[in-house]
Amino acid sequence: MSKKLPLLIMILPIAFFMVFLVALPCIYVVIISFMEKGIYGGIEYIFTLENYKLILEPLYLKIFANSFFIALVTTIICLLISYPFACFISQKNKTVQTILITLVILPFLTNSLIRIHGLIILLRDGGIINNFLLNINLIDEPIKFMYNQTGTIIGMVYTLLPFMILPLYSNISKLDANLNDAAKDLGANKFKTFLHVTLPQTKYAILAGSIMVFVPTLSYFFVSDLLGGGKTMMIGNVIKNQFLVARNWPFGAALAISIVLFTLIVVIVYRKMGGKMEQLGGVSYEK
């Protein structure tokens, strides 16, 4: 017991955190998703499946479809930006790589809401970007970057771009450059080398980055609130409204559980395809 005591002392705080602040709240959300809403809000502990049936109504299916569309567009844009950037970083020396990756991670030190408000200063009608374009006579009137679906997508890309860059960089920086040289010696041009050598080796990093961008996009309600002006309704906004406005906690819990289930399915499929969980954390420990 004396040998195990130090280990127990180290594990107990983590176990307490995981049980009481993660596991129990999740179990509670699952339970109330099968309960009825009270007349004046709150929860009536009467078992029902109506909350999950309500998700299948056309209104909410349309919101789900719109959310998935925005998440897909955001993921594709993040991938198109991140892949060449990750390749660019991986070709630099270690010092430059460290500096560039630090610059990628640095925004995480600032609250997302503060960064979104900074983006508003750039994108609004009288913002820096529109003023610059007007001053050089490139446009005649301000471009509507905000309070629409475009603003929501811009905000999502800006917020989630590092989640795509990190797993891609981690994977690409470990690729064997000799394979590219071998392909070149065999007569392959740069495009064929990328298509048949580089891309297959990075497919799991692409999947990992896509999951890390796609799933949070569904629930980042504050981005669509601030940059979409409330005109772009996503599933995250519906969940927030059910808990804070409509006071329909059971239905909000059912919506939240549906996203959790979708996430679990995506992760399971990713692992079945051979992806590593370490890459979902932005780091790969491949030899």
C-alpha positions, 0 to 999 in steps of 0.5 A, spaced: 500 500 500 505 504 501 508 503 494 501 505 491 499 511 495 503 516 491 500 513 485 493 514 488 495 521 490 497 523 483 491 519 480 485 521 484 485 528 482 484 526 475 479 521 476 475 526 480 475 531 474 473 525 469 468 522 473 464 528 476 466 534 471 465 529 465 462 522 465 456 524 470 454 531 466 454 527 460 450 521 463 445 526 466 445 529 459 443 523 456 438 521 461 434 528 460 434 527 453 429 522 454 425 526 459 419 531 458 419 538 458 416 542 464 410 546 463 414 552 465 421 550 463 425 545 466 424 537 466 419 532 467 422 526 469 417 522 465 420 517 459 419 519 452 422 518 445 418 525 442 425 529 443 428 524 438 422 524 433 422 532 433 429 532 430 426 528 424 421 534 423 423 538 416 425 544 420 430 541 424 433 536 418 433 543 414 438 546 419 442 539 420 443 540 412 445 547 412 450 546 418 453 540 414 454 544 408 457 550 412 461 544 415 463 541 409 465 548 405 469 550 411 473 543 411 474 544 404 477 551 404 481 549 411 484 543 407 486 547 401 489 553 405 493 548 410 496 543 405 500 547 401 502 551 408 504 545 411 508 543 405 511 549 405 513 549 413 516 542 412 521 544 407 524 549 412 529 548 417 528 546 424 528 554 427 524 556 421 519 551 422 518 552 430 517 559 429 512 558 424 508 553 428 508 558 434 505 563 430 500 558 428 498 556 435 499 563 438 492 565 437 490 559 441 492 564 447 487 569 446 479 567 447 475 565 440 470 571 442 476 576 442 479 574 435 472 574 432 471 581 434 477 583 431 475 579 425 469 584 425 473 590 425 476 587 418 470 585 415 464 590 416 462 595 411 466 600 414 472 595 416 479 595 414 478 591 408 472 594 405 476 601 406 482 599 402 478 596 396 474 602 396 480 607 396 484 603 391 477 604 387 477 596 386 470 596 388 464 601 388 460 599 394 462 595 400 462 588 400 457 584 404 462 580 408 458 579 414 451 578 417 450 572 411 453 565 410 459 567 407 461 571 414 459 565 418 464 560 413 470 566 414 469 566 421 469 558 421 475 558 417 479 563 421 477 559 428 479 552 426 484 553 421 490 551 426 486 544 427 487 542 420 494 545 419 497 541 425 496 534 424 498 535 416 504 539 418 506 533 423 505 528 418 508 531 412 514 533 416 516 526 417 515 524 410 521 520 407 524 525 402 528 519 398 521 517 396 520 523 392 527 523 389 526 515 387 519 517 383 523 523 380 528 518 378 523 514 375 520 519 371 515 522 375 513 529 374 512 533 380 504 532 380 505 525 379 509 525 385 505 528 389 499 524 387 502 517 387 507 518 393 506 524 397 498 524 398 497 517 399 502 518 405 498 523 408 491 521 407 490 519 415 492 526 417 487 529 412 482 525 415 484 527 422 484 534 420 477 534 417 474 531 423 477 536 427 474 542 423 468 539 421 465 536 427 466 543 431 463 547 426 457 544 427 457 547 434 460 553 434 454 557 435 458 564 437 461 564 430 454 564 426 451 569 431 456 574 431 459 574 423 452 571 421 448 576 424 443 570 426 441 569 419 445 563 419 442 558 423 446 552 425 445 546 429 449 549 435 445 555 435 438 551 436 442 547 442 443 554 445 436 557 444 433 550 447 437 551 453 437 558 454 431 561 450 426 556 449 428 552 456 427 546 453 432 542 456 430 535 454 430 537 446 436 541 447 440 535 450 437 530 444 440 535 439 447 535 443 447 527 443 445 527 436 452 531 435 456 526 440 453 520 436 455 523 429 462 524 432 463 517 435 461 514 428 466 519 424 471 517 429 470 509 429 470 510 421 476 513 421 480 508 426 477 502 422 480 506 416 487 505 419 487 512 422 491 514 429 488 517 435 494 521 436 493 525 429 486 527 432 490 531 437 494 534 432 500 530 433 503 523 430 507 518 433 509 514 427 516 512 426 
